[in-house]
Amino acid sequence: MLKIQNFKATNQEFKEIIKIYNLISHDDIADYTETKNRWKIRDKTLKSDKLLLYYNNKVIGYLAFVNGRNENSQTFFFNILLNPKYSNLGYREKLYQEMLLKINNFRVTKIHSDVWEHKNYKSHHNFLIKHGFKCVQINKESFCKIKEVNLDNYRPLIKKLEKDGIKLLDSKYELNKNSDHYKKLEELSWQYAQDFPIPDGISHTREPFKQFLKEQIYFEKNEYGIELVAVKNNKYIAATDISVNHKSQPSVGWTGSLGVLREYRRKGIATALKVKAIDLLIKKGITEIRTDNEENNPMYQINIKLGFKPAPSQLDYLKVL
């Protein structure tokens, strides 16, 4: 018997969806407690939910969806994951149609999904094409075995920046004692994030400071790999953060973002941040870091020069209703 049920966020449901996720994921391993904790700190002002697909009382797939913030409130982002044994049997379609019913009252104008250029996601890729979704952005993924990076080649760059009054400081251990640290960090991330490439039809939006702070504190407590901030004359001018899933993949770091204010670009600050982050992560036992960049982003070439190697790309798909 086939049925779709609403997500109740029970421990068992988290365990079931993570089992499915780990059957499909091509490069990371999820832990249900980490996923559950992230769910707890989600922005509850957004319409986020999951639909669980049961076959004979066994979860065989799920659909997760959320709408965007502010200007993107009528855009919904979703993904469908199915146990591979049940692919190409029409179950993906059932979940999709159920989602459309759920979001019908939100005057939806666009729906968005992403997929990896990997065989594990071929069914979802074909599904999106069949339903008229168009590829609107390609994000180049890459990974680096960080012990192979010749850090000595970049130490002169860091010394030059220091001579110019630019310090690379640890956000958690060197800066967060300052009363205005989090406000300055949020302002910095918002300023440079507006230059990150995103698909046409989707706007950059700023999350409420309260939500930023909730996520930042969670990151520092549970997923901290490293976060470095470039500071000049007490002004935050650039930053990067790398998280670690300490339970599921304690030796792998995942780049959240790396950005530099416009007036300080082309000085090597981005490279210096990445190099110092690698140096510190090696000392913490991290052996690999992963990152992604829109295909035309100059940061991709910086990563390749450092020794990053290409991984399957992420494709963003959009459908205008």
GUTORVEX-386225 format. One record per residue (C-alpha): residue in one letter; z, x negated, y. Coordinates in Angstrom, 3 decimals, always signed. Layout:
// GUTORVEX-386225
{'a'; {Z; X; Y}} ...
***
This chain:
// GUTORVEX-386225
{'m'; {+0.000; +0.000; +0.000}} {'l'; {-1.019; -1.347; +3.397}} {'k'; {+1.041; -0.700; +6.548}} {'i'; {+1.587; -2.129; +10.017}} {'q'; {+5.110; -2.251; +11.408}} {'n'; {+6.591; -3.211; +14.753}} {'f'; {+8.432; -6.502; +15.001}} {'k'; {+12.239; -6.224; +15.002}} {'a'; {+12.960; -9.960; +15.371}} {'t'; {+15.093; -10.194; +12.239}} {'n'; {+15.719; -13.515; +10.520}} {'q'; {+13.635; -12.378; +7.562}} {'e'; {+10.696; -11.437; +9.777}} {'f'; {+10.774; -14.820; +11.488}} {'k'; {+10.817; -16.508; +8.075}} {'e'; {+7.844; -14.452; +6.905}} {'i'; {+5.648; -15.111; +9.932}} {'i'; {+6.446; -18.823; +9.845}} {'k'; {+5.408; -18.972; +6.185}} {'i'; {+2.033; -17.572; +7.203}} {'y'; {+1.775; -19.856; +10.221}} {'n'; {+2.417; -22.931; +8.084}} {'l'; {-0.228; -21.851; +5.559}} {'i'; {-2.841; -21.958; +8.306}} {'s'; {-1.729; -24.556; +10.858}} {'h'; {-3.826; -27.698; +10.612}} {'d'; {-1.592; -30.108; +12.549}} {'d'; {+1.955; -28.878; +13.090}} {'i'; {+4.796; -27.428; +11.074}} {'a'; {+6.913; -24.614; +12.453}} {'d'; {+10.560; -23.911; +11.728}} {'y'; {+11.742; -20.323; +11.867}} {'t'; {+14.963; -21.085; +13.769}} {'e'; {+13.053; -22.965; +16.475}} {'t'; {+10.574; -20.104; +16.728}} {'k'; {+13.391; -17.552; +16.869}} {'n'; {+15.153; -19.440; +19.647}} {'r'; {+11.980; -19.666; +21.716}} {'w'; {+11.514; -15.919; +21.285}} {'k'; {+14.972; -15.333; +22.732}} {'i'; {+14.143; -17.163; +25.970}} {'r'; {+10.744; -15.525; +26.500}} {'d'; {+10.056; -13.865; +29.841}} {'k'; {+11.129; -10.301; +29.117}} {'t'; {+9.328; -8.974; +32.202}} {'l'; {+6.083; -9.471; +30.276}} {'k'; {+4.893; -7.194; +27.517}} {'s'; {+5.165; -9.453; +24.476}} {'d'; {+5.308; -8.201; +20.915}} {'k'; {+4.214; -8.802; +17.351}} {'l'; {+2.710; -6.499; +14.742}} {'l'; {+3.456; -7.225; +11.085}} {'l'; {+0.964; -6.355; +8.350}} {'y'; {+2.517; -5.466; +4.989}} {'y'; {+0.781; -5.189; +1.635}} {'n'; {+2.997; -3.796; -1.112}} {'n'; {+6.057; -4.578; +1.046}} {'k'; {+5.024; -8.197; +1.517}} {'v'; {+4.093; -9.584; +4.939}} {'i'; {+0.541; -10.898; +4.680}} {'g'; {-0.287; -11.286; +8.367}} {'y'; {+0.711; -10.656; +11.930}} {'l'; {-0.670; -10.278; +15.421}} {'a'; {+1.197; -11.639; +18.453}} {'f'; {+0.290; -10.524; +21.970}} {'v'; {+1.509; -10.823; +25.546}} {'n'; {+0.150; -9.857; +28.926}} {'g'; {-0.214; -12.240; +31.848}} {'r'; {+1.928; -12.431; +34.959}} {'n'; {+1.128; -10.986; +38.398}} {'e'; {-2.645; -11.181; +38.953}} {'n'; {-3.092; -11.511; +35.186}} {'s'; {-1.000; -8.466; +34.293}} {'q'; {-4.049; -6.583; +33.013}} {'t'; {-5.127; -9.515; +30.839}} {'f'; {-3.665; -9.666; +27.333}} {'f'; {-3.489; -12.803; +25.234}} {'f'; {-3.331; -12.437; +21.464}} {'n'; {-3.763; -14.191; +18.158}} {'i'; {-3.992; -13.041; +14.561}} {'l'; {-2.808; -15.026; +11.562}} {'l'; {-3.421; -13.868; +7.987}} {'n'; {-2.415; -15.311; +4.656}} {'p'; {-5.719; -16.953; +3.586}} {'k'; {-5.683; -14.960; +0.326}} {'y'; {-6.270; -11.800; +2.357}} {'s'; {-8.965; -13.020; +4.742}} {'n'; {-12.290; -11.205; +5.147}} {'l'; {-10.949; -7.933; +3.747}} {'g'; {-10.824; -6.008; +7.018}} {'y'; {-7.110; -6.583; +7.651}} {'r'; {-7.712; -8.558; +10.819}} {'e'; {-9.611; -5.576; +12.189}} {'k'; {-6.712; -3.224; +11.431}} {'l'; {-4.278; -5.407; +13.369}} {'y'; {-6.694; -5.728; +16.272}} {'q'; {-7.259; -1.983; +16.553}} {'e'; {-3.518; -1.343; +16.404}} {'m'; {-3.004; -3.792; +19.270}} {'l'; {-5.645; -2.017; +21.352}} {'l'; {-3.742; +1.235; +20.889}} {'k'; {-0.483; -0.449; +21.902}} {'i'; {-1.859; -1.893; +25.132}} {'n'; {-4.038; +1.069; +26.076}} {'n'; {-1.631; +2.278; +28.774}} {'f'; {-1.744; -1.035; +30.671}} {'r'; {-5.265; -0.553; +32.070}} {'v'; {-6.362; -3.734; +30.344}} {'t'; {-9.414; -5.433; +31.859}} {'k'; {-9.613; -8.594; +29.737}} {'i'; {-8.381; -9.812; +26.376}} {'h'; {-8.109; -13.441; +25.429}} {'s'; {-7.623; -15.410; +22.238}} {'d'; {-7.979; -19.020; +21.166}} {'v'; {-9.045; -20.725; +17.992}} {'w'; {-9.236; -24.274; +16.702}} {'e'; {-12.432; -26.005; +15.585}} {'h'; {-11.082; -26.290; +12.079}} {'k'; {-11.959; -24.600; +8.780}} {'n'; {-8.553; -22.881; +8.617}} {'y'; {-9.519; -20.728; +11.618}} {'k'; {-13.109; -19.917; +10.694}} {'s'; {-12.330; -16.272; +9.890}} {'h'; {-10.690; -15.672; +13.264}} {'h'; {-13.509; -17.507; +15.039}} {'n'; {-16.109; -15.293; +13.341}} {'f'; {-14.029; -12.219; +14.192}} {'l'; {-14.018; -13.078; +17.894}} {'i'; {-17.770; -13.650; +17.948}} {'k'; {-18.360; -10.373; +16.133}} {'h'; {-16.343; -8.502; +18.767}} {'g'; {-18.220; -9.953; +21.715}} {'f'; {-15.741; -12.589; +22.884}} {'k'; {-17.259; -15.489; +24.830}} {'c'; {-16.072; -19.099; +24.793}} {'v'; {-14.827; -19.806; +28.327}} {'q'; {-13.089; -23.175; +27.954}} {'i'; {-12.868; -26.089; +25.543}} {'n'; {-9.645; -28.084; +25.361}} {'k'; {-9.965; -31.517; +23.814}} {'e'; {-7.036; -32.307; +21.525}} {'s'; {-6.077; -35.889; +20.720}} {'f'; {-3.323; -37.830; +18.986}} {'c'; {-1.956; -41.340; +19.164}} {'k'; {+0.033; -43.505; +16.768}} {'i'; {+2.086; -44.872; +19.618}} {'k'; {+3.244; -48.113; +18.000}} {'e'; {-0.390; -49.222; +18.130}} {'v'; {-0.525; -49.037; +21.944}} {'n'; {-0.379; -52.483; +23.582}} {'l'; {+2.262; -51.675; +26.193}} {'d'; {+2.212; -55.214; +27.602}} {'n'; {-1.216; -54.546; +29.075}} {'y'; {+0.291; -51.909; +31.361}} {'r'; {+3.547; -53.505; +32.471}} {'p'; {+1.873; -55.061; +35.569}} {'l'; {+0.800; -51.559; +36.628}} {'i'; {+4.362; -50.260; +36.421}} {'k'; {+5.651; -53.270; +38.351}} {'k'; {+3.026; -52.707; +41.048}} {'l'; {+4.071; -49.085; +41.439}} {'e'; {+7.703; -50.103; +41.668}} {'k'; {+6.786; -52.635; +44.353}} {'d'; {+5.089; -49.787; +46.233}} {'g'; {+8.327; -47.808; +46.097}} {'i'; {+7.373; -45.503; +43.206}} {'k'; {+10.066; -45.199; +40.558}} {'l'; {+9.579; -43.582; +37.140}} {'l'; {+12.870; -41.863; +36.347}} {'d'; {+14.216; -39.881; +33.421}} {'s'; {+14.567; -36.262; +34.485}} {'k'; {+17.477; -35.436; +32.183}} {'y'; {+19.536; -38.589; +32.438}} {'e'; {+18.744; -40.010; +35.871}} {'l'; {+17.827; -37.080; +38.091}} {'n'; {+19.381; -33.813; +37.016}} {'k'; {+22.735; -34.647; +38.580}} {'n'; {+21.094; -34.067; +41.968}} {'s'; {+21.792; -30.570; +43.271}} {'d'; {+18.179; -29.906; +44.201}} {'h'; {+16.621; -31.514; +41.126}} {'y'; {+15.425; -28.374; +39.357}} {'k'; {+14.001; -26.827; +42.517}} {'k'; {+12.060; -29.997; +43.263}} {'l'; {+10.881; -30.251; +39.669}} {'e'; {+9.670; -26.644; +39.632}} {'e'; {+7.892; -27.069; +42.968}} {'l'; {+6.176; -30.242; +41.738}} {'s'; {+5.006; -28.645; +38.494}} {'w'; {+3.656; -25.620; +40.365}} {'q'; {+1.770; -27.800; +42.859}} {'y'; {-0.073; -29.901; +40.320}} {'a'; {-0.504; -27.113; +37.747}} {'q'; {-2.736; -25.233; +40.181}} {'d'; {-5.341; -27.960; +39.682}} {'f'; {-5.353; -27.609; +35.897}} {'p'; {-8.680; -26.108; +34.750}} {'i'; {-8.409; -22.541; +33.453}} {'p'; {-11.114; -20.033; +32.473}} {'d'; {-12.872; -18.029; +35.169}} {'g'; {-11.270; -14.638; +35.591}} {'i'; {-7.751; -15.906; +34.939}} {'s'; {-5.515; -16.941; +37.834}} {'h'; {-2.827; -19.564; +38.106}} {'t'; {+0.489; -17.746; +38.491}} {'r'; {+3.966; -19.022; +39.268}} {'e'; {+6.766; -17.954; +36.980}} {'p'; {+10.072; -16.899; +38.579}} {'f'; {+12.432; -19.807; +39.163}} {'k'; {+15.049; -18.137; +36.962}} {'q'; {+12.624; -18.183; +34.030}} {'f'; {+11.595; -21.769; +34.747}} {'l'; {+15.252; -22.826; +34.722}} {'k'; {+15.943; -20.997; +31.455}} {'e'; {+13.035; -22.753; +29.756}} {'q'; {+13.895; -26.126; +31.297}} {'i'; {+17.492; -26.020; +30.111}} {'y'; {+16.362; -24.951; +26.641}} {'f'; {+13.911; -27.872; +26.561}} {'e'; {+16.601; -30.358; +27.567}} {'k'; {+19.066; -29.019; +25.011}} {'n'; {+16.803; -28.441; +22.013}} {'e'; {+13.395; -30.082; +22.321}} {'y'; {+13.836; -33.056; +24.610}} {'g'; {+11.637; -35.983; +23.786}} {'i'; {+11.226; -37.332; +27.289}} {'e'; {+10.536; -36.119; +30.799}} {'l'; {+9.686; -38.636; +33.468}} {'v'; {+9.335; -38.000; +37.175}} {'a'; {+7.599; -40.354; +39.608}} {'v'; {+9.669; -40.479; +42.796}} {'k'; {+8.821; -42.047; +46.151}} {'n'; {+11.176; -41.849; +49.131}} {'n'; {+13.136; -39.145; +47.281}} {'k'; {+9.955; -37.051; +46.909}} {'y'; {+8.833; -35.919; +43.458}} {'i'; {+5.152; -36.835; +43.233}} {'a'; {+4.267; -36.725; +39.520}} {'a'; {+5.775; -35.897; +36.150}} {'t'; {+5.197; -35.588; +32.436}} {'d'; {+7.202; -33.923; +29.680}} {'i'; {+6.988; -34.376; +25.927}} {'s'; {+8.847; -32.129; +23.523}} {'v'; {+9.928; -32.765; +19.941}} {'n'; {+10.547; -30.160; +17.256}} {'h'; {+13.577; -31.968; +15.874}} {'k'; {+13.912; -29.825; +12.735}} {'s'; {+10.326; -29.455; +11.626}} {'q'; {+8.601; -32.618; +12.918}} {'p'; {+11.176; -35.040; +14.318}} {'s'; {+8.736; -37.963; +14.572}} {'v'; {+6.012; -36.172; +16.578}} {'g'; {+5.969; -35.568; +20.331}} {'w'; {+3.940; -32.809; +21.984}} {'t'; {+2.806; -33.231; +25.574}} {'g'; {+3.661; -30.231; +27.737}} {'s'; {+2.007; -31.376; +30.933}} {'l'; {+1.215; -34.397; +33.029}} {'g'; {+0.311; -34.048; +36.680}} {'v'; {+0.178; -35.934; +39.954}} {'l'; {+0.147; -34.531; +43.480}} {'r'; {-3.334; -34.805; +44.997}} {'e'; {-2.473; -37.347; +47.675}} {'y'; {-1.067; -39.756; +45.069}} {'r'; {-3.894; -39.654; +42.539}} {'r'; {-6.092; -42.608; +41.541}} {'k'; {-3.217; -45.052; +41.830}} {'g'; {-2.519; -45.339; +38.101}} {'i'; {+0.576; -43.123; +38.229}} {'a'; {-0.577; -40.858; +35.379}} {'t'; {-1.251; -43.856; +33.151}} {'a'; {+2.082; -45.437; +34.050}} {'l'; {+3.972; -42.232; +33.247}} {'k'; {+2.280; -41.968; +29.877}} {'v'; {+2.882; -45.640; +29.042}} {'k'; {+6.561; -45.554; +29.984}} {'a'; {+6.981; -42.310; +28.048}} {'i'; {+5.465; -43.978; +24.971}} {'d'; {+7.797; -46.950; +25.363}} {'l'; {+10.874; -44.716; +25.492}} {'l'; {+9.707; -42.465; +22.651}} {'i'; {+9.190; -45.429; +20.343}} {'k'; {+12.824; -46.370; +20.908}} {'k'; {+13.785; -42.837; +19.847}} {'g'; {+11.907; -43.105; +16.567}} {'i'; {+8.839; -41.100; +17.579}} {'t'; {+5.687; -42.399; +15.903}} {'e'; {+2.990; -40.052; +17.190}} {'i'; {+2.260; -37.965; +20.260}} {'r'; {-0.305; -35.213; +20.715}} {'t'; {-1.888; -33.876; +23.839}} {'d'; {-4.720; -31.689; +25.046}} {'n'; {-7.020; -31.729; +28.074}} {'e'; {-9.830; -29.517; +29.265}} {'e'; {-13.040; -31.279; +28.259}} {'n'; {-13.913; -32.411; +31.812}} {'n'; {-10.385; -33.436; +32.812}} {'p'; {-10.241; -37.185; +33.709}} {'m'; {-6.929; -37.411; +31.833}} {'y'; {-8.849; -37.146; +28.563}} {'q'; {-10.583; -40.457; +29.245}} {'i'; {-7.255; -42.070; +30.179}} {'n'; {-5.884; -40.980; +26.817}} {'i'; {-8.874; -42.364; +24.935}} {'k'; {-8.479; -45.701; +26.741}} {'l'; {-4.837; -45.810; +25.649}} {'g'; {-5.878; -45.358; +22.034}} {'f'; {-5.745; -41.612; +21.512}} {'k'; {-8.124; -40.323; +18.860}} {'p'; {-9.906; -36.944; +18.884}} {'a'; {-8.493; -34.038; +16.905}} {'p'; {-10.012; -30.553; +16.446}} {'s'; {-10.563; -28.936; +19.829}} {'q'; {-9.054; -25.646; +20.950}} {'l'; {-11.553; -23.009; +22.095}} {'d'; {-10.541; -20.301; +24.566}} {'y'; {-12.310; -16.963; +24.076}} {'l'; {-12.358; -14.074; +26.558}} {'k'; {-13.679; -10.529; +26.443}} {'v'; {-14.109; -8.374; +29.526}} {'l'; {-13.511; -4.710; +28.786}} 
***
